[in-house]
Amino acid sequence: MQTAEEKLAVLEGADAALVTSSGMAATTTALFGLLRPGDEVVCSAAIYGGTLHVIKDFLDRFGVSARFPAIAEWSAPERLIGPRTRVVWFESPINPTLRCVDVRRVAAACRERGVTSAIDDTFASPINQQPIALGIDLVMHSATKYLNGHSDVTAGALVGSAAIIDNLQAARKLFGGILEPASAYALARGMKTLAVRIARHNENAMRLAAWLEADGRISRVYYPGLPSHPDHEIARSQMRGFGGMVCFDVGGGYARACQVYDRFQIIKRAASLGGTESICSLPVLTSQYGLNDEQLAAAGVTRSMIRLSVGLEDVEDLIADLDQALA
C-alpha cells in the first residue's frame, strides 16, 4: 500500500497520498474527515451520482448542509462560497458531459476564504491534469479506473498536503476503507504504464470524437478536445491531453439510446471506465442512476446520452463498430 501511495504522490506532485478500498470510500473518507456539524459543502450539481447521494442523503443527518450550483454558476466560484462553507467539491472534466471548470479560479477562491478545495480528477488522470499544481488542496481518484487501467481492481485515492492526508488517516481506518494488499500491488503495477496508456486513450478518443461530430446521425458530441466544446479553451489552459472519455447524444430519447447501445459488438457494455478495453454505458442507468428529471437537467444529462470510455484497440475497428451500431 505504501508503494502505491508514494507513486501516486509523485505523479500528482503532492506531499502525500492515501489509497482506499474504492472511489466512494475515498469520497466518504474525505467528506466525513473534513466536515463537522454546522459546516456547509458546496458541490457541483453535475457530479458523479454516488457523490451526490452521499452529500444529499447522508451528510444532512449529521448536521452538514449542502448546496449544488449548476455548471453555469461555476464561472464565478467566489460567489458560491458562504460564511459556513468548509469544503468545495467538484469534477473537471465532469461526468458524463465532459464540461470543464476553471480549476485555478476555484482553487484561488477557496484559498482566499480559507475553504478546502477538493476535485474528483478521475476522468483526467495525473497525466492529463495536475490539480495540486493549479492550487487545489485535495485530489480524489476512483483508482479503479485509469490509475489501475486493467479493470481488475476496485480502489480509490486521496492526494494532497501532508497535513490534510494525515488528518484523513483516522477516517479511512475507522470507516473500514483500507485497501487490501493484493489490490494495492495491482494498483502500483498499473501506474507503471499510466503515461503510455493515457497517450493512446487521448489519441483514440480525439479520433472518435471528431468522427462522431461529423456524423449526421449524432445529435451532439461532448469532448473537451473539440473546438465546439463549450469549455475547450478552459481545457486547453489546464490539461495536457483531453482524456479517453467521449459522450454523445443520439437524440430520440431513451429508446433510441438503447437501440444503439444494444448493437455494439467490439465496444463492451459495462458501467466502468479507464481500462484497456472500450466500454460504453447509459448515464441514466449508471453514473446518474436514480436522479429525477430536475437533477438530470441540472447535471446537463439527457436520456439519449451514451458515455464511451475509449480503450486501446485499433481506432478504425472502433469507428466501424460505432458506424454499424448507429445504422
Secondary structure, DSSP 8 states (H G I E B T S, - for coil): -HHHHHHHHHHHT-SEEEEESSHHHHHHHHHHHH--TT-EEEE-SSS-HHHHHHHHHTGGGGT-EEE---GGGGGSGGGT--TTEEEEEEESS-TTT-----HHHHHHHHHHTT-EEEEE-TTTHHHH--GGGGT-SEEEE-TTTTTT-SS----EEEEE-HHHHHHHHHHHHHTT-B--HHHHHHHHHHHTTHHHHHHHHHHHHHHHHHHHHH-TT-SEEE-TTSTTSTTHHHHHHH-SS--SEEEEE-SSHHHHHHHHHTT-SSSEE-S--SSSS-EEE-GGGTTTTT--HHHHHHHT--TTEEEEE--SS-HHHHHHHHHHHH-
